[in-house]
């Protein structure tokens, strides 16, 4: 690796942000953090009750994600970053951030959400997340990865796109 990397692994719930983010961080030799751990207790309770977060709920959380990236030489953070405005907030703290957008078919996402144990995000919020999602535009530093690929292929694709 020639330079430290600041990467946000993004996408809707169930796409594998945390699992992939941990693998990517290990491959890059940088720290990993899960954006879910940066939510307030109120945000987690709201989502657990089946209520989607609004922009006001997300604003301080996104600022914490961006600040964490800004404070590190290199880090991978798993964070939904569903809207461009959310990614802009993160970029305002860490302009060099690269987004890795994990995307996939709704049926696969739904299946993953219904089989993961102990997560606060109920599967019934998937449709609201898909409706909110604004995939990164061509002028954003982003790498798009299909979650139907095997994990090793996903990792190889991202490392190649990063020039590693």
Buried (B, 14 or more C-beta within 10 A) or exposed (E): EEEEBBBBBBBBBBBBBBBBBBBBBEBBEBEBBBBBEBBEEEBBEBBEEEBBBEEEBBBBBBBBBBBBBBEBEBBBBBBBBBBBEBBEBBBEBBEEBBBBBBBBEEEBBBEBBEEBEEBBBBBEBBEBBEEBBEBBEEEBEBBBBEBEBEEEEBBBBBBEBBEE
